[in-house]
């Protein structure tokens, strides 16, 4: 009898397995994929960021030529090598997961798993069917790309993130439906590589979950790069033709616009993988396919836990990591610290990058706070001028009465690294006054944070 079996070897699942093994629990993990690591490692975070790195490097090399660093002609891409490097990064990352599981003596199983009763799962594989018993089961089956109703993903013409990662050639034209993190990241990648990119979003602005000023700045920069953007837009039809995909959409003005594009990318969200794993037979409570859990990741059925994209928390790998730790520690009899989801950073690796934590200004006002903000543009930061990365800014949202930091919002070069100062500060209940006295090195991009803090008091120096 095992202490714990985890279904799904993505970020939440493999972390839960390793933590459980560290705590001395007899642990097994099962996944239907031939490689471990889940969507993040195989088809999401890792390969996408590998392409984003190369896209950014390509643009930086173009700048270098213009600045006289190389006396060459036009820099050309070898997309097959770019894809090969991406695949190599994915392979090494997946093998790293295998190594960690083996190192921690986790029993590994490959196949389709289904919960048949509390404490028992059935695993079907090419070698047959096996039953596994465990005192506790952790559901970590992740999510998959969701298309709009009526539009089937063939991964050749109408594609998801999977098709966008595995293209053999750079498309001449690409229309992306959905301007959340996935949409703007792929827009950045393929615009940099030379595609004509059109971006549709049904909401009034890009990245609708971010602060309104961040969304406005992103739109300004992407438009300058040549990306055609339509907000308050609605896809009406998409039809495969001999020469591409014929798309009709309704613009903000209510006009019907027709485009012929080589590829259509659906970046319209994700759905939890909970439909065929046996939960309906156990009475596990769900809502719109997501599994309901408490702060320790426990479902309403004793001994069954759920983590990651199958629960109604932010669909982020770093959230799944911590949820996996919490589930395993609870099973081991510890009292783990629940996640404060308001203090989880959101990072989008587009060009420019976006990073945020906490409340937007609009949400802070709606929550009843009397708000003060500080905002500092990177164009006034010396390191940004050196790096020719002057787009964007840092914005602080604070409570006027006590100076509590309610939210921090960044857009610009490297902000996905710099956001963690704000995450730590908010986790320690730091105020604007606490942080503003912390000396920040010069010249660094992090000076933008310090100056934005000063700006809350109307005391920014370099603006």
N, C-alpha and C positions, 0 to 999 in steps of 0.2 A: 504494500500500500504506500503510495506516494503522499507526501504532505501537500504538494501543490503541482498542478499541471496547468500550463499556460497555452491557450489556443491563439496562435499568431506570433510571429517572430519579427515584428516591426519594432520601432523604437521603444514603445511601451512594453511589449512582450519580452524582448530579450533583456531589457534592463530589469524588469520584474524577476526574470529567471535568475539573472546573475546576483541580484540583491538577495533573493530567497536562498540561493546556495551559500552565499557569504554568511547568512544567519543560521546555517546548519540544517536547512530544510531539504528533504529529499525532493528533488525538482525535476520535472520534465517539461519540454516545450515541443509543440507540434505546429507545422506550417505546411500549407499545400504547395508553396513555391519551391522550385529546385534550389534556389539560393535564399539565404536568410538576410534580413535587413528591412523587409517591408517596402512600402511605397517610397518612404523617405530616401532610403539608400539606393533602391533599384530604379525608381521611376519618378522621383520627386526632388527633394532637397538637394541631394548630392549631384546627380547629373545636371540638373538645371543650373546650379551654381558653378559647375565646371564650365558650362557653355557661357554663362555670364562673365566669368573671369576672362575667357578668351575674347569675347566680344569687347569687353572693356580694354583689354590689352591691345586689340586691333585698333581701337580708336586712339589710344595713347601713342601707338607707333605712328599713326598718321600725323598726330600733333608733333611728334619728334622730327619727322621729315620736314614739316613746315618750319620748325624752329632751327633747322640746319644740323641736326644731330646725325642724319644719314644723307649722304649724297647719292641717292638712288632714285629710280623712277617710282611708279605706283606700286604700293605694297599689295600683294595678291594673297588670297586665301587658298588653303588646301583643306576643304571642308571634310574630306575623308580622314585626314590626320587629326583634325579637331574632334571629330566624332570618335576616333580611335583613342585619343587621350581621355575623353570623357568616359568611354567604356572601361578603360584601364583604372581610372579613379573609382568607378563603381565596383569593379571586380575586387580591388584591394580592400575597399570598405566592407564589402560583404564577407570576404575571407577573414577580415578582422573580427566580425561578429562571430563567425564559426570558431575562431581561435579562442575568443573570450568565453564562449559557452563550454568549449572543451576544457579550458584551463580551470573553470569553476566546477567541473564535473557535473554539468547539467545533461540529463538524458535527452537526446535529440531524436525527434520522429518527423518524418515527412509524409504528408498525406492530407486528405480532407477529414476534418474533425467535426463531430456532432455530439452535443450533450444529450444523453439519453435518460439521465436521471441525476439528481444531486449526487455528486461524487463519482460519476461514471461518464466517460466519453467513449465514442466509437471512432476509430481512425481507419479510413479506407485508403489503401495505396496500391501500387502495381503488384506488390507481393501478397496482397490479401487484406483481410479485415481483422483488426485487433481491438480489444476493449482494454481501457486503462482506468484504473480506480485511483482516486486521490481524495484526500479530505477536503481540499479546496480547489476550485476551478477559477481561473482568471480569463475572461474573454477579452482578447486584444486583437480582434480580426480586422481592424482598420476601416478604411473607406475606399470608394472608387469614384472616378469622375462621373459627373452627372450632366447629361445633355438636356436641352430644352425639350419639352414634350413634342413628339412628331419629327424629331431630327435624330436619325440613327447615326452612330459613330462607326464609320468603316475603317478609320485609321489610315486611309489613303487620301481621301479628298476632304471629308468632314472628320476632323481629328480631335482627340483629347490631348492632354499633356503627354501621353504615351507616344502618339503619332508625331507630336511636335519635337520630341527628343530623338526620334529614330529616323528622321528624314535623311535620304541619301544625298540630297542636294538642297541648296538654299533656294527657296521658292522666290520667283520674281515678285509675287504679290501674296499677301496674307491678310485675311480679315479675321479679327479676333472679337468674339462676342463675350463680353464680361471684362470689366476693368478693375477687378480685385487684384490680389497679389500675383496670382498665376498669369492673368492677362497682361499686366504691365511688365512682368518679368520677360515673358516671351516677346512682347512688343519691343523691349529694349534689345534683346538678343538679335532678333532677325532684322530690325532696322539697322543695327550696327553692322550686320553682315551684308546689307545691301538690299533687303526686301522692301517693297513698297507696302507699308503697314497701315491698315485702317482699324481703328479701335471703336467698338460700340459698347455703350453702357446705358442701361435703362434708368439708372439713378441720375440726379441732376449733376453729379460730379464724379470724377475718377476716384478710386479708392474711397468709397462712400463711408467706410467705418473710421477713417482717419479724420483729424481736425480739418475744418473747412479751408484754412489757410494753406495747409500742406497740399490738399487736393488741388487748389488753385495754382500753386507753384509747380506741381508736377505737370499739370496741363500746359502751363506756359513753356516749360523746358521741352516736353515731348513734342509739342507743336513746332517749336523752333528746330528740332531735329528732323522734322519732315513727316511725323506721324499724323495722319488725318484722324481727328477725334470727333465723335458724335455722342453727346450725352442726351438723356431723355429720348433715347432711340430704341426702336422696337424691331426685332427681326420678323419679317413677314414670310419669307420663303427662302429656301436654298435648294438648288437643283443641280445635280451633276450633269455636265455636258462634255462633249468631246475635247473641249479646250480648257476645262476648269470647272469652277462652281459658280453658277449664276445666282447672285444674292439680291434680294429685294428687302429693303428696310425702310422704316418710317423715321424721318428726322424729327428733331425737336419742333420744327415748324409744321409738322403734320404732312410733309411732302414725302412721296414715295421715291426712293432713290435705288437705282439698279447698278450693280457692280459685277464684273466678271473677275474672279480671283483664282489663283492657282490652288490655294488651300483655305479652308475655313476652320478655325480653331475654336472649339467650344470651351470657354473658361468660365463655366456657369455653376460652379460649386461642386460639392461632393456628397455622396450618400453613404451612410454607415452599412457595413457588411454584416447585417444581423438577420437576414431573411431566412437562411437555410441552415442554421446551426443548432436548432432544437429548442430554442428558448420558449417558443410558444407552448410547448408541452409541459413546461415547468412552472408556468405562471410568473415568469420574470416580467416586471413592469417595464413597458417601453412607451415612448412618445415620439411619433413620426419616425419610428425606426431606431431612435436612440434609446439606449438602456438607462433607466433611472438609477442613480447611485447616491449615497450619502457622501460626506466629506472624507470618508476613509475608503471610498470606492466600492462599498458593499451594496449589492442589490437587495431587493426585498426577500430573496430566497437565501437562507443560511448557507454559507459555504461557497456562494457564487459571487464573484467580483467582476467588475468591468472597468477598463481603462482606455485611454486614447480616443481615437476618432469615433468609437462606437458609443461614447457618452456625450451628453450635451454641454461640453466645455470647449474652449478654443481648439480648433483642429490644427495643432502645432506639435511638432516633434518634441520640443523641449517640455511642453506640458505633459505629453505622454510619458516621457522619461520619469518625471517626478511622480506622476500618478502610479507608475509601476513600482517605484520605491515605496510609496505610501501603502499600496495594496500588500506587498510582500512583508513590510514591517508590521502591518496590522495582523496578518496571518501568523507571524512569528510571535505575537503576543506583546509587541511594543505599542507605544502610543505615539504614532508619527504626527508631525505638524501638518495640518491641512493646508492646501494651497490657497493663497489669497489671489484669486484670479484677476483682481483689479491691478495687481502688481506684476503681472506677467508681461514681458516685452513682446511687442509685435514688430517683426522685421520683414521688409520687402527689399529684395536685392536688385531692384531695377536700377537704371542709370538716369537720374540720381537715385540713391538708396533712400529708403524711408524707415524710420524707427520711432516707436512710441511706447509709452507706458502710462497707465492711469486714464483719467477722464479727459475728453476733449473739452474745449472751452464751452461749447454748446451744451454738452452733457453736464458739466459742472454747474452751469447756470440753471439748467432744468432740475438739478438735484437740490436747488435752493441755496447754493453758495453765493456769497458776494465775492466776485472774482477780480483778481488783479493778474495781469499778464506781463511777461517780459519777453522780448523777441530780439534776436540779434542775427544779422545776415552774415553769411560766410564771406561775402565780398569785402567785409571789413576785417577779416582775419588774415594775418600775414602768411600763415602756412597755406591757406587756401589759394592765395594769389601765387605763391611759389608753385603749387601743384596745378595751377590753372583749374581749380575746382571751386569756383566762386558762386555757383548756383546753390540756392537753398538757405536754410536758417535753422536756428534752435529757438523753440518757443516754450516758455514755462507758464503753466496755469497754476495759480496759487490762491489760497483762501486769504482774503484781505485782512480778516480779523487776527488770525494767528500765524499767518505765513506758511501754513501747511502746504506742501507740494502736492497738488491734486493730479497733475499730469505733466508729462514732458513730451514734446513732439519735435522730431528732427527730420529734415530732408537735406541730403547732400552727400558729399564724398565721405565714405567710411563711417556713417552714422550708426550702422548696425553693430559696430564695435563700441562706439562711444555711449550708447544708450545705457550701458550697465552701471555707470555712475549714478544715474537717476534711479535705476532699479534698486540698488543697494541703499541709497539715501531714503527712498520711500519705505523700504522694508524696515529701516531703523527709525521711522517716524521723523526723519530730518525735516527741518524747515528751511525756507529760503535763507534766513539769517545764519543757520548752521553751515550751509554749503558755501555761502558767498565768501566766507573767510578762509576757505581752503584754497591754497595757492595752486594755480594751474601752470604747467610748464609752457614756456614760450620758445620757439613758435610751434604750436600744435593746433590741430583742428578742435581739440577739447576746450580751447579758449572760448569758443563760441558758447559753450555751456556756462562758463563763468560770467561772460558778459551778459548773457540772457538773464542770469540770476540778478546781476546788478541792475538790469533793466526793469525788473519788478519794482525796484525802489526809484526808478527814474534816474539811475546813476551810472549807466553804461559809459565807459571811458572812451572807447574808440569809435564812436558813432556820433 
